[in-house]
Structures are given as C-alpha cells and as structure tokens.
Amino acid sequence: MSDASPSGTGRDQVDSTRLQRMARAYCDSALLWAALDLRVFTEVNAGASDVAALASACDITELNADRLVSCLLAIDLLRKQDGRLVNAPDADRFLVRGADRYAGPWMQFTRPDVPGWMNLTELLRSHEAPKPLGMYADLTVEKARAYHRATSSIGMGAGRRFARTVDLSGRTHLLDLGGGSGAYSIQAVKAFPGLRATVFDLPPVVVVTAEYLEQHGVGDRVGTIGGDFTADDFPACDAIVMASNLPIYDEAVIGGVVAKAFAALEPGGEMHLVGEMLDDDGVGPLDAALWGMQEILYHSGGKAHRRDQVRGYFTDAGFVDVRDHEFVPDVLVRVSGRKPA
Ligand SMILES: C[S@@+](CC[C@H](N)C(=O)[O-])C[C@H]1O[C@@H](n2cnc3c(N)ncnc32)[C@H](O)[C@@H]1O
C-alpha cells in the first residue's frame, strides 16, 4: 500500500496553522473596511503606486501606509507589477469609487453586525421564540433606503446575470417577490421589450423601489405593490423571481410562499428562486451557512436551506421540470420550475 502522507510516516500531518488563521480571520474584514474608508483602491487606480504616494493620497503616515500595504499585498487586494502597486483585478473592478461596478456599499453591508457576531455565544444560548419578520419588523423608509443603497450596488449585476441566463422573451408579466431596489425587474424589462414587471416588497421598501425605477427610466414598465409576501396575496403573472431572501425564513414560510406563487402563476408560467443554498449533503458552501447564521442577530426564524429542500418546496407546490442551476458559483443558486399548462 502506498504511503500518501508527505512525511512518509503513514499519518496525516496535522498542524495548527489553519486554526490560527481562523482565530484572526476578523482581521481580513477590518483591513478591507479600512482600505475602503481610506479610498486606497481608488487612489491606487488613480496612480498612487508606492507607499509614499499612497500615504499622501490617503492622508495617513508612511508608517501606517507601510503596515496597510503589507497586509493588502498579503491578502491579494493589492499586487506589485514591475515594482509598482496595482489593485488586484476584483478590487479594481468593484472597489474603485465612481466606477460603474463600484460595490463598496455592499462590502460594508454587514459591518454594523460585528458586535452581534462577537456576541454569538450568548445568542446561541437563547431559547427565545423567533420573531416572524426578524430585522424587517421595524423597517422605515430611511432604513430601507440605506439597506438598498448596499443591495443595489451588487444586485444590479445579479439582475443583469439573471436576464442573460433566463429567457423571458415569451413572458408578459414578471412578479419580483422581495424585489428591493428592483434590480432584477429593471434588468429584465431592459432585456425583454415585451415584458412588464411588478416589484412586491414591504411598504417602506417600495417607496425606495420607485426611486430606483425612476432613476433607471423604467417607471412606466415596472410597478410596485407594498405587502408582506408571507401573508398577502399575489397578482396574476406568468413569471416569478424571488431573489436573495431565502435564509430570512424557515422551511414552512418559504414552502408557503412558493405555494402561493404557484397559485398566482398562469398555467405554463415559470418561477425562479435565487438564493444562497447549501449543497444537498448540507456541507457548505460557507456563504449559505453564514447567511443562515446571520439571522440569529435579528432573532428571526431564518436559516440556511439546502438545494434539495428548495427543489422540494417547488415539487410540493405542484411545479414540474424542477431544477437547480449554478448562478454565482459558491454564492447563489437558482432553482427553477414550471406550472403545468
Ligand atoms: C436582500 S434583499 C434582496 C432584494 C432583491 N431581490 C435583490 O436581489 O437585489 C431582501 C428583500 O426581501 C424583502 N422582504 C423580506 N421579507 C419580506 C416579506 N415578508 N414581504 C415582502 N418582502 C420581503 C426585503 O424587504 C428586501 O427588500
């Protein structure tokens, strides 16, 4: 029998480096946020190509710039090219202020949650019953505006991807459940000329949705309904998308929403649920597990759902041709189904 261990001892090499790295993983978030606050990627993109130039552009001391650059090089947010500092490709695309794809607000979205995560042990010990709407129970228009400043900075890209990968050319009315900024509807009506859409979201949110619809010039083709998708009825439609709200609710709620969606669809209509999902065996991806855990901070009943569970909500409701598709690998999955004609 061959010996696969590097040491040739027949035993796996086990050391503590992975655990030590994990114990300080919070440093990655702190570095990313500080670099965003100081506009490091924006300044590097504009030509600050060494520590001294960056120190001056960001108004920090050279000592602190040197510390920061060492860390950002090590975590591959900055790189060295011919001795000059440059942004890593993803940092250059998404972290430069003013650029079309700037996603800084999304990267800071969970920053206020840090104290909650550092209190995780206590939260896990709680035996209190979950609150039905979690963080959305006391939403105001102002809070919704700040929230969707972040989601829209990443959601418009996801919406574009949806419109590229799902052919809605024969459809006339898309219902966008929990549509938030309207990202999916905006991109869908832009891509499919015969389509109109309705964003269904909580009453304070649709005030903000209307602002995005105007800004994108689609106010005449996308309408809004203020309501609670766990409790209220849906309008008739021939296509439904529900994106990025799966971990906010438990199995019973999501199953109920999918059943209501089935009832609202015309025969032959289609539904797409895009969300962070665990694999069928429940082992990762981490992002899905973390969004499920995040709900503990808001005392909701939300949790991570597996792909096979989501397919089950669809088949239990009566959908056929139920499939899951990679949407953004390791981040988002799309489950689709069709109502029989
Ligand atoms: C993370 S955002 C996703 C927004 C949008 N679908 C996107 O992908 O950009 C989740 C949205 O679900 C909405 N939502 C959560 N619970 C809801 C409910 N019970 N009824 C209606 N909308 C809800 C929230 O208000 C929020 O706009």
The ligand as an ORCA input file, in Angstrom:
! r2SCAN-3c Opt
* xyz 0 1
  C     -31.504     41.053      0.376
  S     -32.883     41.913     -0.247
  C     -32.935     41.334     -1.920
  C     -33.531     42.340     -2.860
  C     -33.552     41.921     -4.350
  N     -34.350     40.730     -4.551
  C     -32.165     41.710     -4.855
  O     -31.744     40.550     -5.043
  O     -31.458     42.705     -5.066
  C     -34.283     41.071      0.504
  C     -35.584     41.778      0.228
  O     -36.657     40.938      0.665
  C     -37.649     41.783      1.215
  N     -38.516     41.035      2.123
  C     -38.148     40.324      3.205
  N     -39.234     39.809      3.802
  C     -40.302     40.200      3.081
  C     -41.704     39.971      3.214
  N     -42.181     39.238      4.213
  N     -42.541     40.502      2.307
  C     -42.039     41.267      1.288
  N     -40.716     41.499      1.100
  C     -39.859     40.977      1.996
  C     -36.833     42.834      1.963
  O     -37.596     43.987      2.285
  C     -35.725     43.091      0.968
  O     -36.069     44.123      0.067
*
